[in-house]
Amino acid sequence: MKVLIIEDSELIRDRLVELIRNYVDIKSIEQTSDSIDALESFNKFLPDIVILDIRIPGGNGFRILKEIKQTNKLVKVIILTDNYNEQYITAYVEFGADYFLDKSTEFKLIPEILQEINQNLLLAD
């Protein structure tokens, strides 16, 4: 699996990379910190999974999610945010998010979710 992390915080990106590498069999991980680089990285890297923050410099997660899903409906998108509320969840699900996680309480669920996605991808092959 290939994972693209779109997150403005270098600390969070580093934590995600460490968490993913320790628990999940990943082929490669790409990172970006703003919306302009996010879409360019997505189109070059062609990830299976995107971990996306809502607040991204130069844009917002809604637009990025919409463009990602228009480009590839099969890519799995995990929204990871500290702005966790029902309105955001509803909106992101409507835009095609597959998972919506609260950074402060659900961060450690990411390896489990990636493992689940990996299993589903293997079954689909």
N, CA, C and O atoms as CSV, one atom per row, in Angstrom:
chain,resi,resn,atom,element,x,y,z
A,1,MET,N,N,0.834,-1.186,0.000
A,1,MET,CA,C,0.000,0.000,0.000
A,1,MET,C,C,0.873,1.240,0.000
A,1,MET,O,O,1.966,1.260,0.566
A,2,LYS,N,N,0.364,2.266,-0.645
A,2,LYS,CA,C,1.037,3.564,-0.657
A,2,LYS,C,C,0.140,4.560,0.078
A,2,LYS,O,O,-1.064,4.636,-0.170
A,3,VAL,N,N,0.753,5.323,0.990
A,3,VAL,CA,C,0.007,6.262,1.829
A,3,VAL,C,C,0.530,7.676,1.606
A,3,VAL,O,O,1.737,7.917,1.619
A,4,LEU,N,N,-0.398,8.606,1.402
A,4,LEU,CA,C,-0.080,10.027,1.314
A,4,LEU,C,C,-0.635,10.715,2.550
A,4,LEU,O,O,-1.827,10.619,2.843
A,5,ILE,N,N,0.239,11.413,3.275
A,5,ILE,CA,C,-0.160,12.173,4.460
A,5,ILE,C,C,-0.211,13.644,4.081
A,5,ILE,O,O,0.785,14.212,3.634
A,6,ILE,N,N,-1.381,14.261,4.260
A,6,ILE,CA,C,-1.562,15.686,3.985
A,6,ILE,C,C,-1.883,16.346,5.321
A,6,ILE,O,O,-3.019,16.308,5.794
A,7,GLU,N,N,-0.865,16.947,5.915
A,7,GLU,CA,C,-0.952,17.481,7.279
A,7,GLU,C,C,0.044,18.616,7.418
A,7,GLU,O,O,1.209,18.469,7.048
A,8,ASP,N,N,-0.406,19.754,7.952
A,8,ASP,CA,C,0.498,20.903,8.061
A,8,ASP,C,C,1.473,20.803,9.225
A,8,ASP,O,O,2.521,21.449,9.197
A,9,SER,N,N,1.163,20.024,10.234
A,9,SER,CA,C,2.048,19.894,11.391
A,9,SER,C,C,3.125,18.835,11.132
A,9,SER,O,O,2.827,17.658,10.927
A,10,GLU,N,N,4.374,19.283,11.148
A,10,GLU,CA,C,5.479,18.344,10.946
A,10,GLU,C,C,5.509,17.294,12.056
A,10,GLU,O,O,5.800,16.127,11.796
A,11,LEU,N,N,5.215,17.697,13.272
A,11,LEU,CA,C,5.188,16.767,14.401
A,11,LEU,C,C,4.153,15.655,14.171
A,11,LEU,O,O,4.447,14.478,14.385
A,12,ILE,N,N,2.960,16.026,13.741
A,12,ILE,CA,C,1.916,15.027,13.480
A,12,ILE,C,C,2.322,14.128,12.318
A,12,ILE,O,O,2.135,12.913,12.385
A,13,ARG,N,N,2.870,14.704,11.261
A,13,ARG,CA,C,3.335,13.887,10.126
A,13,ARG,C,C,4.373,12.876,10.584
A,13,ARG,O,O,4.302,11.700,10.225
A,14,ASP,N,N,5.339,13.331,11.376
A,14,ASP,CA,C,6.382,12.427,11.880
A,14,ASP,C,C,5.784,11.313,12.733
A,14,ASP,O,O,6.185,10.155,12.621
A,15,ARG,N,N,4.832,11.665,13.580
A,15,ARG,CA,C,4.174,10.656,14.430
A,15,ARG,C,C,3.410,9.646,13.583
A,15,ARG,O,O,3.426,8.448,13.867
A,16,LEU,N,N,2.742,10.133,12.542
A,16,LEU,CA,C,2.001,9.229,11.661
A,16,LEU,C,C,2.940,8.258,10.949
A,16,LEU,O,O,2.674,7.057,10.895
A,17,VAL,N,N,4.028,8.774,10.407
A,17,VAL,CA,C,4.990,7.913,9.718
A,17,VAL,C,C,5.517,6.843,10.666
A,17,VAL,O,O,5.584,5.669,10.301
A,18,GLU,N,N,5.885,7.234,11.858
A,18,GLU,CA,C,6.389,6.268,12.838
A,18,GLU,C,C,5.327,5.230,13.192
A,18,GLU,O,O,5.619,4.036,13.254
A,19,LEU,N,N,4.115,5.678,13.421
A,19,LEU,CA,C,3.017,4.788,13.782
A,19,LEU,C,C,2.719,3.801,12.651
A,19,LEU,O,O,2.523,2.610,12.895
A,20,ILE,N,N,2.686,4.294,11.436
A,20,ILE,CA,C,2.372,3.456,10.283
A,20,ILE,C,C,3.478,2.442,10.019
A,20,ILE,O,O,3.203,1.262,9.801
A,21,ARG,N,N,4.704,2.891,10.039
A,21,ARG,CA,C,5.827,1.988,9.754
A,21,ARG,C,C,5.966,0.892,10.801
A,21,ARG,O,O,6.392,-0.219,10.483
A,22,ASN,N,N,5.612,1.192,12.036
A,22,ASN,CA,C,5.743,0.207,13.109
A,22,ASN,C,C,4.680,-0.872,13.092
A,22,ASN,O,O,4.914,-1.967,13.603
A,23,TYR,N,N,3.518,-0.597,12.521
A,23,TYR,CA,C,2.406,-1.535,12.646
A,23,TYR,C,C,1.804,-2.035,11.345
A,23,TYR,O,O,1.026,-2.988,11.360
A,24,VAL,N,N,2.136,-1.430,10.240
A,24,VAL,CA,C,1.471,-1.779,8.991
A,24,VAL,C,C,2.500,-1.968,7.883
A,24,VAL,O,O,3.487,-1.236,7.804
A,25,ASP,N,N,2.255,-2.956,7.031
A,25,ASP,CA,C,3.133,-3.206,5.890
A,25,ASP,C,C,2.816,-2.207,4.785
A,25,ASP,O,O,1.842,-2.366,4.048
A,26,ILE,N,N,3.651,-1.174,4.679
A,26,ILE,CA,C,3.450,-0.087,3.727
A,26,ILE,C,C,4.595,-0.109,2.714
A,26,ILE,O,O,5.758,-0.237,3.096
A,27,LYS,N,N,4.272,0.015,1.427
A,27,LYS,CA,C,5.314,0.085,0.397
A,27,LYS,C,C,6.037,1.421,0.453
A,27,LYS,O,O,7.266,1.474,0.411
A,28,SER,N,N,5.261,2.508,0.549
A,28,SER,CA,C,5.879,3.827,0.599
A,28,SER,C,C,4.918,4.852,1.190
A,28,SER,O,O,3.697,4.700,1.149
A,29,ILE,N,N,5.525,5.903,1.740
A,29,ILE,CA,C,4.779,6.983,2.374
A,29,ILE,C,C,5.278,8.299,1.799
A,29,ILE,O,O,6.483,8.541,1.725
A,30,GLU,N,N,4.355,9.132,1.399
A,30,GLU,CA,C,4.663,10.475,0.909
A,30,GLU,C,C,3.994,11.459,1.860
A,30,GLU,O,O,2.948,11.160,2.438
A,31,GLN,N,N,4.601,12.635,2.022
A,31,GLN,CA,C,4.056,13.653,2.916
A,31,GLN,C,C,4.008,15.006,2.238
A,31,GLN,O,O,4.850,15.323,1.398
A,32,THR,N,N,3.017,15.799,2.607
A,32,THR,CA,C,2.943,17.178,2.153
A,32,THR,C,C,2.240,18.005,3.218
A,32,THR,O,O,1.489,17.475,4.037
A,33,SER,N,N,2.491,19.319,3.197
A,33,SER,CA,C,1.977,20.166,4.272
A,33,SER,C,C,1.026,21.266,3.813
A,33,SER,O,O,0.529,22.027,4.643
A,34,ASP,N,N,0.760,21.368,2.503
A,34,ASP,CA,C,-0.180,22.407,2.065
A,34,ASP,C,C,-1.029,21.904,0.901
A,34,ASP,O,O,-0.722,20.877,0.294
A,35,SER,N,N,-2.090,22.630,0.599
A,35,SER,CA,C,-3.059,22.147,-0.387
A,35,SER,C,C,-2.518,22.152,-1.814
A,35,SER,O,O,-2.915,21.308,-2.617
A,36,ILE,N,N,-1.637,23.066,-2.143
A,36,ILE,CA,C,-1.085,23.118,-3.496
A,36,ILE,C,C,-0.250,21.870,-3.763
A,36,ILE,O,O,-0.427,21.204,-4.783
A,37,ASP,N,N,0.657,21.561,-2.847
A,37,ASP,CA,C,1.487,20.368,-2.997
A,37,ASP,C,C,0.661,19.086,-2.844
A,37,ASP,O,O,1.017,18.049,-3.405
A,38,ALA,N,N,-0.435,19.155,-2.090
A,38,ALA,CA,C,-1.240,17.964,-1.826
A,38,ALA,C,C,-1.765,17.336,-3.110
A,38,ALA,O,O,-1.609,16.134,-3.327
A,39,LEU,N,N,-2.378,18.136,-3.947
A,39,LEU,CA,C,-2.958,17.590,-5.178
A,39,LEU,C,C,-1.883,17.161,-6.173
A,39,LEU,O,O,-2.038,16.163,-6.878
A,40,GLU,N,N,-0.800,17.920,-6.223
A,40,GLU,CA,C,0.307,17.534,-7.090
A,40,GLU,C,C,0.908,16.208,-6.618
A,40,GLU,O,O,1.171,15.322,-7.431
A,41,SER,N,N,1.123,16.070,-5.314
A,41,SER,CA,C,1.658,14.819,-4.761
A,41,SER,C,C,0.710,13.654,-5.005
A,41,SER,O,O,1.140,12.552,-5.346
A,42,PHE,N,N,-0.575,13.904,-4.830
A,42,PHE,CA,C,-1.566,12.855,-5.060
A,42,PHE,C,C,-1.497,12.349,-6.499
A,42,PHE,O,O,-1.490,11.141,-6.738
A,43,ASN,N,N,-1.446,13.258,-7.436
A,43,ASN,CA,C,-1.426,12.872,-8.852
A,43,ASN,C,C,-0.130,12.189,-9.274
A,43,ASN,O,O,-0.149,11.334,-10.159
A,44,LYS,N,N,0.983,12.546,-8.667
A,44,LYS,CA,C,2.270,11.906,-8.978
A,44,LYS,C,C,2.426,10.562,-8.271
A,44,LYS,O,O,2.860,9.579,-8.871
A,45,PHE,N,N,2.067,10.535,-6.995
A,45,PHE,CA,C,2.323,9.385,-6.126
A,45,PHE,C,C,1.294,8.264,-6.298
A,45,PHE,O,O,1.615,7.090,-6.117
A,46,LEU,N,N,0.061,8.628,-6.647
A,46,LEU,CA,C,-1.037,7.673,-6.826
A,46,LEU,C,C,-1.205,6.743,-5.616
A,46,LEU,O,O,-1.057,5.527,-5.738
A,47,PRO,N,N,-1.512,7.321,-4.458
A,47,PRO,CA,C,-1.620,6.506,-3.244
A,47,PRO,C,C,-2.890,5.655,-3.216
A,47,PRO,O,O,-3.857,5.929,-3.926
A,48,ASP,N,N,-2.860,4.623,-2.381
A,48,ASP,CA,C,-4.043,3.814,-2.103
A,48,ASP,C,C,-4.867,4.461,-0.997
A,48,ASP,O,O,-6.090,4.331,-0.947
A,49,ILE,N,N,-4.151,5.171,-0.101
A,49,ILE,CA,C,-4.764,5.771,1.086
A,49,ILE,C,C,-4.229,7.184,1.266
A,49,ILE,O,O,-3.044,7.450,1.064
A,50,VAL,N,N,-5.135,8.089,1.653
A,50,VAL,CA,C,-4.750,9.455,1.984
A,50,VAL,C,C,-5.194,9.737,3.409
A,50,VAL,O,O,-6.347,9.496,3.767
A,51,ILE,N,N,-4.276,10.249,4.221
A,51,ILE,CA,C,-4.611,10.736,5.556
A,51,ILE,C,C,-4.608,12.255,5.450
A,51,ILE,O,O,-3.577,12.861,5.159
A,52,LEU,N,N,-5.762,12.864,5.687
A,52,LEU,CA,C,-5.980,14.270,5.375
A,52,LEU,C,C,-6.465,15.056,6.583
A,52,LEU,O,O,-7.421,14.661,7.250
A,53,ASP,N,N,-5.802,16.164,6.859
A,53,ASP,CA,C,-6.250,17.106,7.887
A,53,ASP,C,C,-7.246,18.069,7.249
A,53,ASP,O,O,-7.180,18.323,6.046
A,54,ILE,N,N,-8.160,18.600,8.039
A,54,ILE,CA,C,-9.159,19.547,7.530
A,54,ILE,C,C,-8.538,20.901,7.222
A,54,ILE,O,O,-8.798,21.478,6.166
A,55,ARG,N,N,-7.730,21.403,8.123
A,55,ARG,CA,C,-7.131,22.727,7.956
A,55,ARG,C,C,-5.747,22.596,7.349
A,55,ARG,O,O,-4.808,22.118,7.985
A,56,ILE,N,N,-5.647,23.035,6.101
A,56,ILE,CA,C,-4.390,22.945,5.359
A,56,ILE,C,C,-4.058,24.318,4.801
A,56,ILE,O,O,-4.924,24.956,4.203
A,57,PRO,N,N,-2.831,24.792,4.979
A,57,PRO,CA,C,-2.464,26.091,4.391
A,57,PRO,C,C,-2.701,26.122,2.884
A,57,PRO,O,O,-2.377,25.171,2.173
A,58,GLY,N,N,-3.266,27.220,2.413
A,58,GLY,CA,C,-3.498,27.390,0.992
A,58,GLY,C,C,-4.797,26.793,0.499
A,58,GLY,O,O,-5.041,26.782,-0.708
A,59,GLY,N,N,-5.625,26.305,1.375
A,59,GLY,CA,C,-6.889,25.704,0.954
A,59,GLY,C,C,-7.583,25.050,2.117
A,59,GLY,O,O,-7.335,25.387,3.275
A,60,ASN,N,N,-8.460,24.108,1.806
A,60,ASN,CA,C,-9.132,23.384,2.879
A,60,ASN,C,C,-9.348,21.933,2.495
A,60,ASN,O,O,-9.286,21.563,1.322
A,61,GLY,N,N,-9.597,21.136,3.493
A,61,GLY,CA,C,-9.756,19.705,3.294
A,61,GLY,C,C,-10.937,19.321,2.428
A,61,GLY,O,O,-10.881,18.317,1.719
A,62,PHE,N,N,-12.017,20.111,2.473
A,62,PHE,CA,C,-13.181,19.807,1.641
A,62,PHE,C,C,-12.804,19.791,0.161
A,62,PHE,O,O,-13.127,18.849,-0.563
A,63,ARG,N,N,-12.128,20.830,-0.272
A,63,ARG,CA,C,-11.744,20.940,-1.686
A,63,ARG,C,C,-10.779,19.825,-2.072
A,63,ARG,O,O,-10.910,19.219,-3.135
A,64,ILE,N,N,-9.810,19.561,-1.200
A,64,ILE,CA,C,-8.838,18.507,-1.489
A,64,ILE,C,C,-9.533,17.156,-1.591
A,64,ILE,O,O,-9.289,16.394,-2.527
A,65,LEU,N,N,-10.399,16.863,-0.626
A,65,LEU,CA,C,-11.129,15.596,-0.645
A,65,LEU,C,C,-11.956,15.465,-1.920
A,65,LEU,O,O,-11.944,14.418,-2.567
A,66,LYS,N,N,-12.665,16.514,-2.276
A,66,LYS,CA,C,-13.503,16.489,-3.475
A,66,LYS,C,C,-12.665,16.200,-4.723
A,66,LYS,O,O,-13.049,15.374,-5.551
A,67,GLU,N,N,-11.536,16.870,-4.855
A,67,GLU,CA,C,-10.683,16.662,-6.035
A,67,GLU,C,C,-10.062,15.268,-6.042
A,67,GLU,O,O,-9.949,14.638,-7.094
A,68,ILE,N,N,-9.662,14.794,-4.871
A,68,ILE,CA,C,-9.087,13.447,-4.780
A,68,ILE,C,C,-10.110,12.410,-5.223
A,68,ILE,O,O,-9.801,11.534,-6.031
A,69,LYS,N,N,-11.320,12.507,-4.698
A,69,LYS,CA,C,-12.355,11.522,-5.019
A,69,LYS,C,C,-12.834,11.640,-6.466
A,69,LYS,O,O,-13.251,10.643,-7.056
A,70,GLN,N,N,-12.782,12.834,-7.042
A,70,GLN,CA,C,-13.126,12.974,-8.461
A,70,GLN,C,C,-12.065,12.315,-9.340
A,70,GLN,O,O,-12.375,11.773,-10.400
A,71,THR,N,N,-10.818,12.367,-8.890
A,71,THR,CA,C,-9.712,11.757,-9.637
A,71,THR,C,C,-9.721,10.240,-9.499
A,71,THR,O,O,-9.506,9.519,-10.474
A,72,ASN,N,N,-9.972,9.755,-8.272
A,72,ASN,CA,C,-9.940,8.312,-8.013
A,72,ASN,C,C,-10.921,7.974,-6.895
A,72,ASN,O,O,-10.631,8.190,-5.718
A,73,LYS,N,N,-12.067,7.451,-7.264
A,73,LYS,CA,C,-13.102,7.117,-6.276
A,73,LYS,C,C,-12.693,5.957,-5.372
A,73,LYS,O,O,-13.251,5.795,-4.286
A,74,LEU,N,N,-11.730,5.153,-5.806
A,74,LEU,CA,C,-11.332,3.979,-5.036
A,74,LEU,C,C,-10.336,4.283,-3.913
A,74,LEU,O,O,-10.193,3.492,-2.982
A,75,VAL,N,N,-9.651,5.424,-3.998
A,75,VAL,CA,C,-8.692,5.761,-2.948
A,75,VAL,C,C,-9.442,5.925,-1.629
A,75,VAL,O,O,-10.524,6.510,-1.585
A,76,LYS,N,N,-8.856,5.402,-0.563
A,76,LYS,CA,C,-9.461,5.515,0.769
A,76,LYS,C,C,-8.918,6.773,1.435
A,76,LYS,O,O,-7.712,7.017,1.442
A,77,VAL,N,N,-9.826,7.565,1.995
A,77,VAL,CA,C,-9.428,8.814,2.640
A,77,VAL,C,C,-9.809,8.770,4.107
A,77,VAL,O,O,-10.965,8.547,4.470
A,78,ILE,N,N,-8.800,8.990,4.940
A,78,ILE,CA,C,-8.983,9.077,6.390
A,78,ILE,C,C,-8.845,10.540,6.778
A,78,ILE,O,O,-7.779,11.132,6.609
A,79,ILE,N,N,-9.910,11.121,7.293
A,79,ILE,CA,C,-9.844,12.491,7.794
A,79,ILE,C,C,-9.353,12.410,9.230
A,79,ILE,O,O,-9.926,11.695,10.052
A,80,LEU,N,N,-8.291,13.144,9.526
A,80,LEU,CA,C,-7.718,13.189,10.869
A,80,LEU,C,C,-7.691,14.649,11.292
A,80,LEU,O,O,-6.949,15.449,10.722
A,81,THR,N,N,-8.502,15.002,12.292
A,81,THR,CA,C,-8.654,16.412,12.634
A,81,THR,C,C,-8.829,16.631,14.127
A,81,THR,O,O,-9.175,15.712,14.869
A,82,ASP,N,N,-8.586,17.857,14.552
A,82,ASP,CA,C,-8.900,18.242,15.925
A,82,ASP,C,C,-10.188,19.068,15.962
A,82,ASP,O,O,-10.578,19.567,17.018
A,83,ASN,N,N,-10.851,19.212,14.801
A,83,ASN,CA,C,-12.138,19.906,14.696
A,83,ASN,C,C,-13.246,18.876,14.509
A,83,ASN,O,O,-13.896,18.832,13.464
A,84,TYR,N,N,-13.450,18.071,15.502
A,84,TYR,CA,C,-14.363,16.939,15.418
A,84,TYR,C,C,-15.767,17.363,15.838
A,84,TYR,O,O,-16.010,17.624,17.016
A,85,ASN,N,N,-16.689,17.432,14.883
A,85,ASN,CA,C,-18.083,17.686,15.228
A,85,ASN,C,C,-18.985,17.081,14.163
A,85,ASN,O,O,-18.531,16.746,13.069
A,86,GLU,N,N,-20.265,16.943,14.489
A,86,GLU,CA,C,-21.226,16.271,13.611
A,86,GLU,C,C,-21.348,16.927,12.240
A,86,GLU,O,O,-21.475,16.227,11.235
A,87,GLN,N,N,-21.311,18.258,12.181
A,87,GLN,CA,C,-21.420,18.944,10.897
A,87,GLN,C,C,-20.267,18.569,9.973
A,87,GLN,O,O,-20.471,18.305,8.788
A,88,TYR,N,N,-19.051,18.548,10.525
A,88,TYR,CA,C,-17.898,18.163,9.714
A,88,TYR,C,C,-18.008,16.709,9.253
A,88,TYR,O,O,-17.753,16.397,8.090
A,89,ILE,N,N,-18.386,15.837,10.163
A,89,ILE,CA,C,-18.497,14.424,9.812
A,89,ILE,C,C,-19.473,14.247,8.659
A,89,ILE,O,O,-19.160,13.585,7.670
A,90,THR,N,N,-20.645,14.832,8.785
A,90,THR,CA,C,-21.671,14.713,7.751
A,90,THR,C,C,-21.164,15.253,6.416
A,90,THR,O,O,-21.320,14.603,5.382
A,91,ALA,N,N,-20.569,16.423,6.437
A,91,ALA,CA,C,-20.073,17.041,5.199
A,91,ALA,C,C,-18.975,16.200,4.559
A,91,ALA,O,O,-18.993,15.982,3.348
A,92,TYR,N,N,-18.034,15.733,5.345
A,92,TYR,CA,C,-16.933,14.956,4.781
A,92,TYR,C,C,-17.395,13.612,4.242
A,92,TYR,O,O,-16.891,13.147,3.220
A,93,VAL,N,N,-18.348,12.985,4.916
A,93,VAL,CA,C,-18.882,11.726,4.407
A,93,VAL,C,C,-19.583,11.970,3.073
A,93,VAL,O,O,-19.461,11.162,2.152
A,94,GLU,N,N,-20.312,13.072,2.964
A,94,GLU,CA,C,-20.967,13.408,1.700
A,94,GLU,C,C,-19.948,13.645,0.584
A,94,GLU,O,O,-20.219,13.350,-0.580
A,95,PHE,N,N,-18.786,14.173,0.937
A,95,PHE,CA,C,-17.730,14.413,-0.055
A,95,PHE,C,C,-16.926,13.146,-0.360
A,95,PHE,O,O,-16.104,13.145,-1.276
A,96,GLY,N,N,-17.156,12.071,0.395
A,96,GLY,CA,C,-16.517,10.803,0.072
A,96,GLY,C,C,-15.489,10.290,1.060
A,96,GLY,O,O,-14.808,9.305,0.772
A,97,ALA,N,N,-15.353,10.928,2.223
A,97,ALA,CA,C,-14.400,10.427,3.224
A,97,ALA,C,C,-14.811,9.029,3.680
A,97,ALA,O,O,-15.994,8.746,3.869
A,98,ASP,N,N,-13.822,8.167,3.854
A,98,ASP,CA,C,-14.092,6.803,4.292
A,98,ASP,C,C,-14.036,6.661,5.811
A,98,ASP,O,O,-14.724,5.819,6.388
A,99,TYR,N,N,-13.220,7.484,6.450
A,99,TYR,CA,C,-13.077,7.475,7.911
A,99,TYR,C,C,-12.924,8.914,8.391
A,99,TYR,O,O,-12.410,9.769,7.670
A,100,PHE,N,N,-13.372,9.167,9.600
A,100,PHE,CA,C,-13.261,10.494,10.200
A,100,PHE,C,C,-12.802,10.294,11.636
A,100,PHE,O,O,-13.541,9.749,12.457
A,101,LEU,N,N,-11.569,10.740,11.947
A,101,LEU,CA,C,-10.981,10.488,13.263
A,101,LEU,C,C,-10.609,11.774,13.975
A,101,LEU,O,O,-10.177,12.747,13.358
A,102,ASP,N,N,-10.785,11.755,15.280
A,102,ASP,CA,C,-10.379,12.854,16.145
A,102,ASP,C,C,-8.901,12.650,16.504
A,102,ASP,O,O,-8.527,11.611,17.050
A,103,LYS,N,N,-8.064,13.650,16.193
A,103,LYS,CA,C,-6.623,13.541,16.467
A,103,LYS,C,C,-6.324,13.241,17.925
A,103,LYS,O,O,-5.440,12.441,18.232
A,104,SER,N,N,-7.051,13.873,18.811
A,104,SER,CA,C,-6.718,13.765,20.226
A,104,SER,C,C,-7.144,12.439,20.858
A,104,SER,O,O,-6.544,12.014,21.845
A,105,THR,N,N,-8.164,11.778,20.312
A,105,THR,CA,C,-8.641,10.554,20.959
A,105,THR,C,C,-8.560,9.296,20.093
A,105,THR,O,O,-8.608,8.185,20.621
A,106,GLU,N,N,-8.438,9.454,18.770
A,106,GLU,CA,C,-8.505,8.286,17.899
A,106,GLU,C,C,-7.265,8.088,17.026
A,106,GLU,O,O,-7.272,7.261,16.114
A,107,PHE,N,N,-6.229,8.828,17.299
A,107,PHE,CA,C,-4.986,8.780,16.520
A,107,PHE,C,C,-4.450,7.357,16.396
A,107,PHE,O,O,-4.025,6.940,15.319
A,108,LYS,N,N,-4.472,6.626,17.485
A,108,LYS,CA,C,-3.876,5.286,17.508
A,108,LYS,C,C,-4.704,4.231,16.780
A,108,LYS,O,O,-4.288,3.078,16.674
A,109,LEU,N,N,-5.880,4.627,16.278
A,109,LEU,CA,C,-6.695,3.692,15.491
A,109,LEU,C,C,-6.200,3.562,14.049
A,109,LEU,O,O,-6.624,2.666,13.320
A,110,ILE,N,N,-5.319,4.442,13.654
A,110,ILE,CA,C,-4.880,4.471,12.261
A,110,ILE,C,C,-4.254,3.149,11.796
A,110,ILE,O,O,-4.621,2.675,10.720
A,111,PRO,N,N,-3.335,2.528,12.539
A,111,PRO,CA,C,-2.793,1.252,12.054
A,111,PRO,C,C,-3.874,0.186,11.862
A,111,PRO,O,O,-3.831,-0.583,10.902
A,112,GLU,N,N,-4.827,0.146,12.768
A,112,GLU,CA,C,-5.920,-0.813,12.661
A,112,GLU,C,C,-6.752,-0.552,11.394
A,112,GLU,O,O,-7.122,-1.486,10.684
A,113,ILE,N,N,-7.035,0.705,11.126
A,113,ILE,CA,C,-7.796,1.077,9.932
A,113,ILE,C,C,-7.002,0.738,8.670
A,113,ILE,O,O,-7.558,0.211,7.707
A,114,LEU,N,N,-5.707,1.039,8.675
A,114,LEU,CA,C,-4.873,0.712,7.519
A,114,LEU,C,C,-4.821,-0.793,7.284
A,114,LEU,O,O,-4.843,-1.248,6.140
A,115,GLN,N,N,-4.753,-1.546,8.345
A,115,GLN,CA,C,-4.743,-3.008,8.233
A,115,GLN,C,C,-6.059,-3.494,7.629
A,115,GLN,O,O,-6.066,-4.384,6.779
A,116,GLU,N,N,-7.161,-2.910,8.066
A,116,GLU,CA,C,-8.478,-3.257,7.521
A,116,GLU,C,C,-8.553,-2.918,6.023
A,116,GLU,O,O,-9.033,-3.721,5.222
A,117,ILE,N,N,-8.082,-1.747,5.663
A,117,ILE,CA,C,-8.073,-1.346,4.254
A,117,ILE,C,C,-7.196,-2.292,3.442
A,117,ILE,O,O,-7.580,-2.715,2.352
A,118,ASN,N,N,-6.027,-2.622,3.964
A,118,ASN,CA,C,-5.110,-3.538,3.290
A,118,ASN,C,C,-5.769,-4.893,3.049
A,118,ASN,O,O,-5.660,-5.450,1.957
A,119,GLN,N,N,-6.447,-5.423,4.055
A,119,GLN,CA,C,-7.142,-6.699,3.916
A,119,GLN,C,C,-8.201,-6.625,2.827
A,119,GLN,O,O,-8.333,-7.543,2.017
A,120,ASN,N,N,-8.952,-5.534,2.810
A,120,ASN,CA,C,-9.996,-5.359,1.797
A,120,ASN,C,C,-9.398,-5.250,0.394
A,120,ASN,O,O,-9.964,-5.778,-0.564
A,121,LEU,N,N,-8.255,-4.566,0.269
A,121,LEU,CA,C,-7.586,-4.464,-1.025
A,121,LEU,C,C,-7.108,-5.837,-1.492
A,121,LEU,O,O,-7.216,-6.166,-2.673
A,122,LEU,N,N,-6.579,-6.637,-0.569
A,122,LEU,CA,C,-6.114,-7.976,-0.924
A,122,LEU,C,C,-7.278,-8.864,-1.374
A,122,LEU,O,O,-7.145,-9.644,-2.317
A,123,LEU,N,N,-8.410,-8.739,-0.695
A,123,LEU,CA,C,-9.588,-9.524,-1.063
A,123,LEU,C,C,-10.136,-9.105,-2.422
A,123,LEU,O,O,-10.688,-9.926,-3.154
A,124,ALA,N,N,-9.983,-7.828,-2.757
A,124,ALA,CA,C,-10.491,-7.312,-4.028
A,124,ALA,C,C,-9.647,-7.779,-5.213
A,124,ALA,O,O,-10.135,-7.835,-6.342
A,125,ASP,N,N,-8.372,-8.117,-4.953
A,125,ASP,CA,C,-7.491,-8.561,-6.049
A,125,ASP,C,C,-7.806,-9.923,-6.478
A,125,ASP,O,O,-7.162,-10.448,-7.386
